[in-house]
């Protein structure tokens, strides 16, 4: 159920960021930027996930699988994963 409106939204005439931008007409209309290195002052985007984070996630998934298959190995594997994670953090610093 919606609250009653006081009409203020109808008086807002500010331009919106998502308003469509008019396309330039004529033969000189710009196309997409050419492929190549980014312009000066801008760097290319970094990787979505780092190798170190991927390794930690992979080790955790393998450890979880082993612990599910052999519950008696859970504590030694948990200690091992903790040591690997701690060493990865030390290497990062």
N, C-alpha and C positions, 0 to 999 in steps of 0.2 A: 504494500500500500504506500502510495507516495504522499509526501507532505504537500499542503497547498502552496502554490507559487505566489510570490509577491510581485512578479512582473519585472524584476531587475534584469534578468537575463535577456529580455527583449531589447533593452536599452543599450546593451554592450555592442559598440560598433568597431572595436579593435580588430585589426586583421589577424587571422589565425595562421599558425605556422603550417598547417596542413592544407591551406588553400591552394588550389591549382595555379601553377605559374603559366601565364600565356606563352605559347610557343611562338618564336619569331617566324615570320613568314618570308618566303622568297628563296632564291637559290643559295643564299649565303648562310642558311641555317646551320649551326654547328652540330656536328655528329658526336659520337662517343669519343672519349679521349683515347689517344693511341696507346697501345701497350708498351711497356718499358719500365724503366726505373721510376720510382716516385719522385715528385718535384723536390727541389732543394728545401731542406728544413723539415721534411716529413720522412719518417722511416716506414719501412714495410711492417705489416703486423707480425707479431711474434707467433710462435707455435701455440696451439690451443692447450696442449699439456706438455710439460717438460719430461725429459727422459727419466729424471730422478723420481718424479711423481708417478710416472708410469711403472717404474720398477717397484716402488713401494706398493702400489695397488696390485700389481701382479703377484708379488710375494704374499700379500694378505689374502688374495683369492686362493692361491695354492694352499696356504696354511689352513684356510677355512675348509677347503675340500678334504684335506688330510684329517683334520679334526672331526669332520662329519663322518668320515669312514672309520677312523680309529679314535674314539673318544679318550682312550687312556694316554694318547700322545698330545692332548690339548695343552697341558701346562708346559712341557718342554718346548713345544712349537711356539706358544705364546711368549715365552722368554726369548726365544730366538728371533721372533719378529720384532720384539721390543729392542733387542740389541742392534738388529739391522737398521731399524728406524733411527735409533740414537746415533749410530755411526754415520748414517746419511745426513743427519742434521749437523754433526761435527764437521763433516766434509764440506757442507754448504757454507758454514761459518769460516 
